């Protein structure tokens, strides 16, 4: 079973490694043209605006490189410039706008499950910060001045996939300058704070080229199949783990636990196909164990014969030939020891005036206080079984003697002999 599990694990691991190796490309570069138009930040004469710009007259260009960490998130480093000129009903001016920026990118299409219904259209969202430079033109008050400003930006990018390595994009970005000193027309300086007063909208379109040898880029990869495969692998792993658990044979009787009706059968005892120890006379003691006990102890129906041979039942019990043995650190008797309890039950029933004292012991593993309590519990356990079997409680006494150190502490087998309850008949 372990070999099968190991083989399946190797297959699953190989499949996952191969899936990772052939996943998707991460890098892309893009180039496009743009048009920009400032919203605020012009010179005014009282309430009258002296300047405005023309969107169609502000042609520029942009470049960018992007890395997607996974199919949902990535980063983009970009730069652009745009020539801003006067519009209708404006005094003439000409300003060049430059911008360099770093942004986080979110694949909105992947998050919203676009791949479930389209392989051609996608949507990215982006936001970040950068540095802007406003280069003022000639024939203005602050001619040829450079106005550097920190800026924040946010935008959306619709995409149309042309092939696995090329996509067309459009973009709309709104940015705001945090400390713009001059107006866009270059005829007025403001010594106060102009946070976001100098905002500008940029509309662009271009081509994205996906780099790498993989079949698809992270923008377009469909992770639905992979998720289903992962779920199937997890399900298979759980089923394998369940099979391994079911195939455990705790008592080593050849019947796995999930089929074993008696999963604690002692070693070496013959069982049927359901893992139950063979007990033809249905007395609760496996036949093989009962046979050995019959040889060791006198049977209840042959006590007279034992007495005639000079070996009476009372002597057998009082001299320690009949004991109830226990599992390690437990008050549960070993299965084969129930015959010893049954032996005492029959004796007490056949001798109504007899009384018995039950004395519990423990091995040397553990401290003395704990083992004293354990020995008392073992004696009480046998006491309760005898009472439940019909022996009057007033005919029984029980106590614990704690540790029996008469055997070699290092011997597991020897310690088994002292984890016991003995009987004393009165």
C-alpha positions as CSV (number, residue, x, y, z in Angstrom):
1,X,0.0,0.0,0.0
2,X,2.9,2.4,0.9
3,X,4.4,1.7,-2.5
4,X,1.1,2.6,-4.3
5,X,0.8,5.7,-2.2
6,X,4.4,6.7,-3.0
7,X,3.8,6.1,-6.7
8,X,0.6,8.2,-6.8
9,X,2.3,11.0,-4.8
10,X,5.1,11.1,-7.4
11,X,2.6,11.3,-10.2
12,X,0.7,14.1,-8.6
13,X,3.9,16.0,-7.8
14,X,5.1,15.6,-11.3
15,X,1.8,16.9,-12.7
16,X,1.9,19.9,-10.4
17,X,5.5,20.7,-11.3
18,X,4.7,20.4,-15.0
19,X,1.7,22.7,-14.6
20,X,3.8,25.3,-12.9
21,X,6.5,25.1,-15.5
22,X,4.0,25.6,-18.4
23,X,1.9,28.2,-16.6
24,X,2.1,31.6,-18.2
25,X,4.4,34.6,-19.1
26,X,4.8,37.4,-16.6
27,X,6.5,40.2,-18.5
28,X,5.1,42.6,-21.1
29,X,6.1,45.9,-22.7
30,X,3.8,48.5,-24.1
31,X,3.9,51.5,-26.4
32,X,1.2,54.0,-27.3
33,X,0.1,57.5,-28.2
34,X,-1.9,59.7,-25.9
35,X,-3.9,62.9,-25.6
36,X,-3.9,64.8,-22.3
37,X,-6.0,67.6,-21.0
38,X,-5.6,69.5,-17.6
39,X,-8.7,70.0,-15.6
40,X,-7.7,72.8,-13.3
41,X,-4.6,74.9,-12.7
42,X,-4.8,77.7,-15.3
43,X,-4.3,81.4,-14.9
44,X,-7.5,83.4,-14.2
45,X,-8.4,87.1,-14.3
46,X,-10.7,87.2,-11.4
47,X,-13.5,84.8,-12.2
48,X,-12.6,84.7,-15.9
49,X,-10.4,81.9,-17.2
50,X,-7.8,83.2,-19.5
51,X,-6.5,79.8,-20.7
52,X,-7.7,76.4,-21.6
53,X,-6.3,73.5,-23.6
54,X,-7.3,71.4,-26.6
55,X,-7.5,67.6,-26.0
56,X,-7.0,66.8,-29.7
57,X,-4.1,69.2,-29.9
58,X,-2.1,67.6,-27.1
59,X,-0.6,64.6,-28.8
60,X,2.1,62.6,-27.0
61,X,3.6,59.2,-26.5
62,X,4.2,56.6,-23.7
63,X,6.2,53.5,-22.9
64,X,5.8,51.0,-20.1
65,X,7.1,47.7,-18.8
66,X,4.9,45.5,-16.6
67,X,5.5,42.4,-14.5
68,X,2.5,40.3,-13.2
69,X,3.3,38.4,-10.0
70,X,0.3,36.1,-10.7
71,X,-2.8,36.2,-12.8
72,X,-4.3,38.8,-10.6
73,X,-1.7,41.3,-9.4
74,X,1.5,42.9,-10.8
75,X,3.5,46.1,-11.1
76,X,4.1,48.6,-13.9
77,X,6.9,51.1,-14.5
78,X,6.0,53.7,-17.1
79,X,6.7,57.1,-18.6
80,X,4.9,59.5,-20.9
81,X,5.0,63.0,-22.4
82,X,2.3,65.2,-23.9
83,X,2.4,68.5,-25.7
84,X,-0.3,70.7,-24.2
85,X,-1.5,73.7,-26.3
86,X,-4.2,76.3,-26.2
87,X,-7.8,75.5,-27.0
88,X,-10.7,77.6,-28.2
89,X,-11.1,81.0,-26.5
90,X,-7.7,80.8,-24.9
91,X,-4.6,82.9,-25.0
92,X,-1.8,81.1,-26.8
93,X,0.7,78.9,-24.8
94,X,2.6,75.6,-25.2
95,X,3.6,73.4,-22.3
96,X,5.3,70.0,-22.4
97,X,4.2,67.5,-19.7
98,X,6.4,64.6,-18.7
99,X,5.6,61.8,-16.2
100,X,7.5,58.8,-14.7
101,X,5.6,56.5,-12.4
102,X,5.4,53.2,-10.6
103,X,2.0,51.5,-10.2
104,X,0.3,48.4,-8.9
105,X,-1.8,46.6,-11.4
106,X,-5.0,44.6,-10.8
107,X,-6.3,42.1,-13.4
108,X,-10.0,43.0,-12.9
109,X,-11.0,40.5,-15.6
110,X,-9.3,37.6,-13.8
111,X,-10.9,38.5,-10.5
112,X,-14.3,38.9,-12.0
113,X,-14.1,35.7,-14.0
114,X,-14.0,37.2,-17.5
115,X,-12.3,34.0,-18.8
116,X,-15.5,32.1,-18.2
117,X,-17.3,34.0,-21.0
118,X,-14.6,35.7,-23.2
119,X,-11.0,35.1,-24.3
120,X,-10.8,38.4,-26.2
121,X,-11.7,41.2,-23.8
122,X,-10.1,42.0,-20.5
123,X,-9.8,44.9,-18.1
124,X,-6.9,46.1,-15.9
125,X,-7.0,48.6,-13.1
126,X,-3.9,50.5,-11.9
127,X,-2.9,53.1,-9.3
128,X,0.4,54.5,-8.1
129,X,2.6,57.4,-7.7
130,X,5.4,59.2,-9.6
131,X,7.1,62.4,-10.5
132,X,5.8,64.9,-13.0
133,X,7.7,67.7,-14.8
134,X,5.9,70.6,-16.5
135,X,8.2,72.3,-19.1
136,X,6.9,75.8,-19.8
137,X,7.2,77.2,-23.3
138,X,8.4,80.5,-24.6
139,X,6.5,83.8,-24.6
140,X,5.1,83.2,-21.2
141,X,5.8,84.9,-17.9
142,X,7.9,82.0,-16.6
143,X,9.3,80.9,-19.9
144,X,11.5,77.8,-20.1
145,X,11.0,77.0,-16.4
146,X,10.8,73.4,-15.1
147,X,8.1,72.6,-12.5
148,X,8.7,69.3,-10.8
149,X,6.0,67.8,-8.7
150,X,5.1,64.5,-6.9
151,X,1.9,63.1,-8.3
152,X,-0.7,60.4,-7.6
153,X,-2.6,58.6,-10.4
154,X,-5.4,56.0,-11.0
155,X,-6.7,54.5,-14.2
156,X,-8.4,51.7,-16.1
157,X,-7.1,49.8,-19.1
158,X,-9.4,47.8,-21.4
159,X,-7.6,45.2,-23.5
160,X,-8.4,43.3,-26.7
161,X,-6.3,40.2,-27.4
162,X,-5.0,40.1,-30.9
163,X,-2.9,36.9,-30.4
164,X,-1.3,35.1,-27.5
165,X,1.6,37.5,-27.6
166,X,0.0,40.8,-28.7
167,X,-2.9,42.8,-27.3
168,X,-4.4,46.2,-28.2
169,X,-5.1,48.5,-25.2
170,X,-6.8,51.7,-24.4
171,X,-6.3,53.6,-21.2
172,X,-7.8,56.4,-19.2
173,X,-5.7,57.8,-16.3
174,X,-6.4,60.7,-13.9
175,X,-3.5,62.1,-12.1
176,X,-3.1,64.9,-9.6
177,X,0.1,67.0,-8.9
178,X,0.8,67.4,-5.2
179,X,2.9,70.6,-5.3
180,X,2.6,72.3,-8.7
181,X,4.2,75.7,-8.6
182,X,3.2,77.2,-11.9
183,X,-0.1,77.2,-13.8
184,X,-0.3,75.0,-16.9
185,X,0.0,78.1,-19.1
186,X,3.1,79.3,-17.3
187,X,1.9,82.8,-16.5
188,X,1.3,82.6,-12.8
189,X,3.1,81.1,-9.8
190,X,1.3,80.1,-6.6
191,X,3.3,80.3,-3.4
192,X,0.7,78.4,-1.5
193,X,-0.2,74.7,-1.5
194,X,-1.9,73.6,-4.7
195,X,-2.6,69.9,-3.7
196,X,-4.5,68.3,-6.6
197,X,-5.3,71.7,-8.2
198,X,-3.1,70.7,-11.1
199,X,-4.9,67.6,-12.2
200,X,-4.7,66.1,-15.7
201,X,-6.6,63.4,-17.6
202,X,-4.7,61.3,-20.1
203,X,-6.3,59.1,-22.8
204,X,-4.1,56.7,-24.6
205,X,-4.1,53.6,-26.9
206,X,-1.4,51.3,-28.1
207,X,0.0,47.8,-28.3
208,X,1.2,45.4,-25.6
209,X,3.8,42.8,-26.4
210,X,4.0,39.8,-24.1
211,X,7.5,38.5,-23.5
212,X,8.3,34.8,-22.8
213,X,8.1,31.3,-24.2
214,X,4.9,30.3,-22.5
215,X,1.7,29.9,-24.4
216,X,-0.2,32.7,-22.7
217,X,0.4,35.8,-20.6
218,X,-1.0,36.2,-17.0
219,X,-3.5,38.7,-18.4
220,X,-5.3,35.9,-20.4
221,X,-4.5,32.7,-18.6
222,X,-7.6,30.7,-17.5
223,X,-7.1,29.4,-14.0
224,X,-10.5,27.8,-13.8
225,X,-9.1,24.5,-15.2
226,X,-6.1,24.7,-12.9
227,X,-8.3,25.2,-9.9
228,X,-10.5,22.3,-10.9
229,X,-7.3,20.2,-11.3
230,X,-6.1,21.3,-7.9
231,X,-9.4,20.4,-6.3
232,X,-9.3,17.0,-7.9
233,X,-5.7,16.5,-6.7
234,X,-6.8,17.5,-3.2
235,X,-9.8,15.1,-3.4
236,X,-7.6,12.3,-4.6
237,X,-5.0,12.9,-1.8
238,X,-7.8,12.8,0.8
239,X,-9.1,9.6,-0.7
240,X,-5.6,8.1,-0.6
241,X,-5.2,9.2,3.0
242,X,-8.5,7.6,3.9
243,X,-7.6,4.4,2.2
244,X,-4.3,4.3,4.1
245,X,-6.2,4.9,7.4
246,X,-8.7,2.2,6.5
247,X,-6.0,-0.3,5.7
248,X,-4.3,0.0,9.1
249,X,-4.4,-3.3,10.9
250,X,-3.9,-2.4,14.5
251,X,-4.1,-5.9,15.9
252,X,-2.3,-7.5,13.0
253,X,-4.8,-10.2,12.5
254,X,-4.9,-9.8,8.7
255,X,-8.2,-7.8,8.7
256,X,-8.0,-4.0,8.1
257,X,-9.6,-1.8,10.8
258,X,-12.4,-0.6,8.6
259,X,-13.6,-4.3,8.2
260,X,-12.5,-5.5,11.7
261,X,-15.3,-6.0,14.1
262,X,-12.8,-6.7,16.9
263,X,-9.9,-4.4,16.2
264,X,-8.1,-5.2,19.5
265,X,-7.7,-9.0,19.0
266,X,-4.5,-10.2,20.8
267,X,-1.6,-11.2,18.6
268,X,-1.5,-14.8,17.4
269,X,-5.2,-15.6,18.0
270,X,-7.1,-17.1,15.1
271,X,-9.8,-14.9,13.7
272,X,-12.6,-15.2,11.2
273,X,-12.9,-13.1,8.0
274,X,-14.4,-10.2,10.1
275,X,-11.5,-10.1,12.5
276,X,-13.4,-11.6,15.4
277,X,-11.4,-14.1,17.5
278,X,-12.6,-17.7,17.1
279,X,-14.8,-18.5,20.2
280,X,-16.9,-21.6,19.5
281,X,-18.4,-21.9,22.9
282,X,-19.2,-18.1,23.0
283,X,-17.8,-17.6,26.5
284,X,-15.9,-14.5,25.5
285,X,-12.5,-16.1,25.6
286,X,-10.7,-17.0,22.3
287,X,-10.5,-20.8,22.0
288,X,-6.7,-20.8,21.7
289,X,-6.3,-18.8,24.9
290,X,-9.0,-20.9,26.6
291,X,-7.1,-24.1,25.7
292,X,-3.9,-22.8,27.3
293,X,-5.9,-21.6,30.4
294,X,-7.5,-25.0,30.7
295,X,-4.0,-26.5,30.9
296,X,-2.9,-24.0,33.5
297,X,-6.0,-23.7,35.7
298,X,-8.4,-26.3,36.9
299,X,-11.8,-26.0,35.2
300,X,-14.7,-25.1,37.3
301,X,-16.4,-28.5,36.6
302,X,-13.2,-30.4,37.6
303,X,-12.4,-28.8,40.9
304,X,-13.1,-32.1,42.7
305,X,-10.6,-33.8,40.6
306,X,-8.0,-31.1,41.3
307,X,-8.7,-31.5,45.1
308,X,-8.2,-35.3,44.8
309,X,-4.9,-34.6,43.2
310,X,-3.9,-32.5,46.3
311,X,-4.3,-29.2,44.4
312,X,-7.5,-27.5,45.5
313,X,-9.0,-24.4,43.9
314,X,-8.5,-22.1,46.9
315,X,-4.8,-22.9,46.9
316,X,-4.5,-22.1,43.2
317,X,-6.1,-18.7,43.7
318,X,-4.3,-17.7,46.9
319,X,-0.9,-18.7,45.6
320,X,-1.2,-16.4,42.6
321,X,-1.9,-18.9,39.8
322,X,-5.0,-17.0,38.8
323,X,-4.4,-13.3,37.9
324,X,-6.1,-10.6,35.9
325,X,-3.5,-8.8,33.7
326,X,-3.8,-5.3,32.2
327,X,-2.7,-3.2,29.3
328,X,0.1,-0.6,29.9
329,X,-1.1,2.4,31.9
330,X,-4.7,1.2,31.7
331,X,-7.5,-0.2,33.8
332,X,-8.7,-2.3,31.0
333,X,-8.0,-6.0,31.5
334,X,-6.3,-8.0,28.7
335,X,-8.9,-10.0,26.8
336,X,-7.5,-13.4,27.8
337,X,-7.7,-12.4,31.5
338,X,-11.5,-12.5,31.5
339,X,-11.2,-16.2,31.9
340,X,-9.5,-15.7,35.2
341,X,-12.4,-13.4,36.3
342,X,-14.9,-16.0,35.1
343,X,-13.0,-18.6,37.1
344,X,-13.4,-16.6,40.3
345,X,-17.1,-15.9,39.6
346,X,-17.8,-19.6,39.3
347,X,-15.9,-20.3,42.5
348,X,-17.8,-17.6,44.4
349,X,-21.1,-18.9,43.1
350,X,-20.2,-22.5,44.0
351,X,-19.1,-21.4,47.5
352,X,-21.7,-18.9,48.8
353,X,-19.8,-18.4,52.1
354,X,-16.5,-17.5,50.5
355,X,-15.2,-14.0,50.5
356,X,-12.4,-12.5,48.3
357,X,-10.0,-9.7,48.5
358,X,-8.8,-8.1,45.2
359,X,-5.3,-6.7,45.2
360,X,-4.1,-4.4,42.4
361,X,-0.5,-3.9,41.3
362,X,1.4,-1.7,38.8
363,X,4.8,-1.9,37.1
364,X,7.7,0.5,37.9
365,X,7.1,2.9,35.0
366,X,5.9,6.2,36.4
367,X,6.0,7.7,39.9
368,X,4.8,5.9,43.1
369,X,1.8,8.1,43.8
370,X,0.4,7.7,40.3
371,X,1.0,3.9,40.3
372,X,-0.7,3.5,43.7
373,X,-3.8,5.2,42.3
374,X,-3.6,3.0,39.1
375,X,-3.3,-0.2,41.1
376,X,-6.4,0.8,43.2
377,X,-8.3,1.6,40.0
378,X,-7.4,-1.8,38.6
379,X,-8.6,-3.6,41.7
380,X,-11.8,-1.6,41.6
381,X,-12.3,-2.4,37.9
382,X,-12.2,-6.2,38.6
383,X,-14.5,-5.6,41.7
384,X,-17.1,-4.0,39.4
385,X,-16.9,-6.8,36.9
386,X,-17.5,-9.4,39.6
387,X,-20.4,-7.5,41.0
388,X,-21.9,-7.1,37.5
389,X,-21.5,-10.8,37.1
390,X,-23.6,-11.6,40.1
391,X,-21.2,-11.7,43.1
392,X,-22.5,-9.9,46.1
393,X,-20.6,-6.7,46.8
394,X,-20.4,-7.4,50.6
395,X,-18.4,-10.5,49.8
396,X,-15.6,-8.5,48.1
397,X,-12.9,-6.2,49.2
398,X,-10.4,-4.4,47.0
399,X,-7.2,-2.3,47.5
400,X,-4.1,-1.3,45.6
401,X,-0.6,-2.2,46.5
402,X,1.1,0.2,44.1
403,X,4.4,-0.9,42.4
404,X,5.5,-4.5,42.1
405,X,9.3,-4.3,41.7
406,X,9.9,-8.0,41.6
407,X,10.8,-8.1,37.9
408,X,13.4,-6.5,35.7
409,X,12.2,-2.9,35.0
410,X,13.9,-2.9,31.5
411,X,12.0,-6.0,30.3
412,X,8.7,-5.1,28.6
413,X,7.5,-8.8,28.8
414,X,8.4,-9.0,32.5
415,X,6.5,-5.8,33.3
416,X,3.4,-7.3,31.8
417,X,3.4,-10.0,34.6
418,X,3.2,-7.4,37.4
419,X,0.4,-5.3,35.9
420,X,-2.2,-7.4,37.5
421,X,-4.9,-8.0,40.1
422,X,-4.5,-11.0,42.4
423,X,-7.2,-12.7,44.5
424,X,-7.1,-13.8,48.2
425,X,-9.9,-16.1,49.3
426,X,-11.1,-16.0,52.9
